[in-house]
Amino acid sequence: MHFSIWRRPDGQFYWELVGNAGEVLAVSACYGRKETAESTIVSVQSAAGDADTIDRSEGEPFERQLP
């Protein structure tokens, strides 16, 4: 598993969390600075182990727009 940092055509940066089989597991918001994207990776790495799961699958479907 690894994080990949990408730069969009508009200059914004975002990261993807990629699984061992190459599948994208998570995508971040967009950031104006690469350093901000990098610091959020560190935050996710340190906090994810303690993260709770909130089930939001009931109700209206929601389609997220990816970067």
Backbone as ProteinMPNN parsed JSONL, in Angstrom:
{"seq_chain_A": "MHFSIWRRPDGQFYWELVGNAGEVLAVSACYGRKETAESTIVSVQSAAGDADTIDRSEGEPFERQLP", "coords_chain_A": {"N_chain_A": [[0.852, -1.167, 0.0], [0.469, 2.268, -0.728], [0.915, 5.88, -0.835], [0.155, 8.139, -3.416], [1.097, 11.192, -4.822], [-0.437, 13.661, -6.73], [-0.551, 16.171, -9.327], [-2.9, 18.392, -10.473], [-4.161, 19.711, -13.641], [-4.804, 22.38, -13.095], [-2.963, 23.124, -11.232], [-3.393, 22.393, -8.592], [-2.833, 20.13, -5.846], [-3.239, 16.688, -4.959], [-3.744, 13.599, -3.146], [-3.653, 10.028, -3.51], [-4.568, 7.022, -1.918], [-3.256, 3.975, -2.461], [-3.916, 0.594, -2.965], [-2.359, -2.682, -2.515], [-2.879, -4.164, -4.818], [-3.054, -2.252, -6.707], [-5.365, -0.786, -6.703], [-7.328, 2.149, -6.175], [-7.863, 3.327, -3.039], [-8.528, 5.527, -1.475], [-9.071, 9.05, -1.889], [-7.808, 12.294, -1.605], [-8.81, 15.654, -0.662], [-8.301, 18.622, -2.676], [-5.339, 20.59, -2.743], [-3.616, 23.698, -2.516], [-0.904, 23.762, -2.163], [1.88, 21.581, -2.407], [3.159, 20.781, -0.089], [1.135, 20.884, 1.803], [-0.528, 18.794, 0.999], [1.264, 16.703, 1.477], [1.528, 16.91, 4.276], [-1.026, 16.23, 5.112], [-1.074, 13.561, 4.434], [0.698, 12.502, 6.335], [-0.821, 13.034, 8.614], [-3.067, 11.373, 8.179], [-1.807, 8.885, 8.157], [-0.969, 8.702, 10.842], [-3.346, 8.897, 12.281], [-5.284, 7.145, 11.298], [-5.427, 4.544, 12.314], [-6.872, 4.775, 14.655], [-9.339, 5.515, 13.839], [-12.886, 5.768, 13.793], [-15.688, 3.949, 12.404], [-18.285, 5.152, 10.469], [-21.429, 4.456, 9.404], [-22.917, 5.457, 6.576], [-24.564, 4.541, 4.65], [-27.279, 4.234, 4.408], [-30.354, 5.758, 3.282], [-30.418, 8.493, 0.929], [-28.613, 7.864, -2.079], [-25.198, 8.786, -2.749], [-22.94, 10.331, -4.866], [-19.604, 10.83, -5.097], [-17.569, 13.435, -6.33], [-14.537, 13.065, -7.817], [-11.117, 14.289, -7.726]], "CA_chain_A": [[0.0, 0.0, 0.0], [1.257, 3.494, -0.768], [0.279, 7.135, -1.21], [0.667, 8.807, -4.612], [0.731, 12.609, -4.905], [-0.683, 14.086, -8.104], [-0.813, 17.597, -9.58], [-3.945, 18.587, -11.477], [-3.824, 20.744, -14.633], [-4.957, 23.724, -12.527], [-1.895, 23.351, -10.273], [-3.749, 21.869, -7.278], [-2.261, 18.83, -5.51], [-4.054, 15.758, -4.171], [-3.124, 12.296, -3.013], [-4.458, 8.806, -3.538], [-4.067, 5.87, -1.185], [-3.335, 2.893, -3.44], [-3.743, -0.73, -2.372], [-1.307, -3.539, -3.057], [-3.26, -4.63, -6.156], [-3.127, -1.092, -7.58], [-6.678, -0.15, -6.631], [-7.38, 3.392, -5.408], [-8.667, 3.12, -1.838], [-8.98, 6.819, -0.963], [-8.596, 10.228, -2.605], [-7.891, 13.463, -0.74], [-9.25, 16.926, -1.23], [-7.241, 19.297, -3.43], [-4.594, 21.558, -1.955], [-2.852, 24.638, -3.311], [0.526, 23.538, -1.97], [2.281, 20.186, -2.269], [3.491, 20.545, 1.315], [-0.116, 20.623, 2.53], [-0.905, 17.414, 0.658], [2.181, 15.82, 2.196], [1.237, 16.923, 5.716], [-2.26, 15.475, 5.376], [-0.708, 12.141, 4.389], [1.252, 12.187, 7.654], [-1.948, 13.029, 9.558], [-3.857, 10.154, 7.946], [-1.004, 7.748, 8.605], [-0.913, 8.62, 12.298], [-4.668, 8.865, 12.903], [-6.211, 6.17, 10.712], [-5.574, 3.368, 13.165], [-7.842, 5.051, 15.708], [-10.552, 6.065, 13.226], [-14.146, 5.052, 13.908], [-16.433, 3.755, 11.163], [-19.643, 5.687, 10.497], [-22.175, 3.904, 8.271], [-23.796, 6.441, 5.947], [-25.075, 3.885, 3.447], [-28.74, 4.304, 4.366], [-30.843, 7.041, 2.79], [-30.17, 8.834, -0.469], [-27.271, 7.575, -2.589], [-24.345, 9.956, -2.921], [-21.808, 10.084, -5.745], [-18.556, 11.811, -4.846], [-16.777, 13.895, -7.474], [-13.117, 12.916, -7.528], [-10.277, 15.32, -8.359]], "C_chain_A": [[0.902, 1.236, 0.0], [0.37, 4.696, -1.082], [0.951, 7.646, -2.479], [0.184, 10.25, -4.585], [0.649, 12.992, -6.38], [-0.862, 15.599, -8.16], [-1.815, 17.686, -10.71], [-3.504, 19.645, -12.491], [-3.94, 22.165, -14.09], [-3.92, 24.033, -11.445], [-2.185, 22.862, -8.869], [-3.129, 20.48, -7.095], [-3.28, 17.995, -4.742], [-3.306, 14.441, -4.067], [-4.153, 11.189, -3.138], [-3.779, 7.786, -2.636], [-4.316, 4.668, -2.087], [-3.038, 1.567, -2.75], [-2.682, -1.545, -3.088], [-1.608, -4.059, -4.46], [-3.416, -3.466, -7.136], [-4.45, -0.355, -7.558], [-6.621, 1.106, -5.768], [-8.359, 3.195, -4.254], [-9.248, 4.42, -1.294], [-8.35, 7.927, -1.791], [-8.805, 11.435, -1.693], [-8.641, 14.605, -1.41], [-8.084, 17.5, -2.024], [-6.632, 20.405, -2.572], [-3.776, 22.448, -2.881], [-1.355, 24.435, -3.234], [0.813, 22.056, -1.783], [2.571, 19.845, -0.815], [2.251, 20.254, 2.147], [-0.61, 19.216, 2.247], [-0.03, 16.427, 1.427], [1.86, 15.775, 3.691], [-0.063, 16.196, 6.029], [-2.018, 13.973, 5.272], [-0.177, 11.713, 5.75], [0.137, 12.112, 8.691], [-2.78, 11.77, 9.411], [-3.095, 8.934, 8.441], [-1.021, 7.602, 10.121], [-2.282, 8.439, 12.938], [-5.561, 7.721, 12.43], [-6.426, 4.943, 11.587], [-6.612, 3.536, 14.259], [-9.191, 5.52, 15.169], [-11.753, 5.158, 13.463], [-14.746, 4.867, 12.525], [-17.843, 4.282, 11.366], [-20.353, 5.2, 9.246], [-23.161, 4.947, 7.758], [-24.462, 5.865, 4.705], [-26.597, 3.887, 3.341], [-29.168, 5.666, 3.851], [-30.501, 7.244, 1.326], [-28.754, 8.467, -0.89], [-26.5, 8.871, -2.833], [-23.185, 9.564, -3.815], [-20.793, 11.199, -5.564], [-17.838, 12.142, -6.143], [-15.307, 13.826, -7.093], [-12.318, 14.001, -8.226], [-9.979, 15.015, -9.815]], "O_chain_A": [[1.954, 1.253, 0.639], [-0.767, 4.551, -1.532], [2.175, 7.592, -2.603], [-0.997, 10.508, -4.354], [1.543, 12.688, -7.169], [-1.266, 16.228, -7.183], [-1.604, 17.121, -11.782], [-2.567, 20.399, -12.224], [-3.251, 23.065, -14.569], [-3.985, 25.086, -10.81], [-1.297, 22.909, -8.018], [-2.927, 19.748, -8.064], [-4.081, 18.526, -3.973], [-2.354, 14.195, -4.807], [-5.347, 11.382, -2.907], [-2.551, 7.702, -2.6], [-5.46, 4.379, -2.439], [-2.04, 1.431, -2.042], [-2.173, -1.146, -4.135], [-0.684, -4.363, -5.213], [-3.858, -3.664, -8.267], [-4.641, 0.6, -8.31], [-5.939, 1.125, -4.743], [-9.541, 2.928, -4.471], [-10.335, 4.421, -0.717], [-7.251, 7.778, -2.325], [-9.863, 11.577, -1.081], [-9.044, 14.518, -2.57], [-6.998, 16.922, -2.038], [-7.318, 21.061, -1.789], [-3.297, 21.992, -3.92], [-0.614, 24.872, -4.114], [0.077, 21.358, -1.085], [2.263, 18.744, -0.359], [2.306, 19.466, 3.092], [-1.061, 18.52, 3.157], [-0.525, 15.435, 1.963], [1.916, 14.708, 4.303], [-0.195, 15.604, 7.1], [-2.685, 13.193, 5.951], [-0.567, 10.664, 6.262], [0.145, 11.231, 9.55], [-3.161, 11.16, 10.41], [-3.674, 8.051, 9.073], [-1.082, 6.483, 10.631], [-2.376, 7.881, 14.032], [-6.516, 7.37, 13.123], [-7.515, 4.368, 11.588], [-7.173, 2.552, 14.741], [-10.081, 5.879, 15.94], [-11.655, 3.936, 13.348], [-14.355, 5.551, 11.579], [-18.521, 3.906, 12.323], [-19.918, 5.503, 8.135], [-24.132, 5.277, 8.439], [-24.875, 6.606, 3.814], [-27.141, 3.572, 2.283], [-28.417, 6.634, 3.972], [-30.319, 6.283, 0.578], [-27.8, 8.723, -0.155], [-27.092, 9.919, -3.093], [-22.512, 8.566, -3.554], [-21.078, 12.364, -5.839], [-17.538, 11.262, -6.949], [-14.885, 14.472, -6.134], [-12.782, 14.576, -9.21], [-9.287, 15.787, -10.479]]}, "name": "protein", "num_of_chains": 1, "seq": "MHFSIWRRPDGQFYWELVGNAGEVLAVSACYGRKETAESTIVSVQSAAGDADTIDRSEGEPFERQLP"}
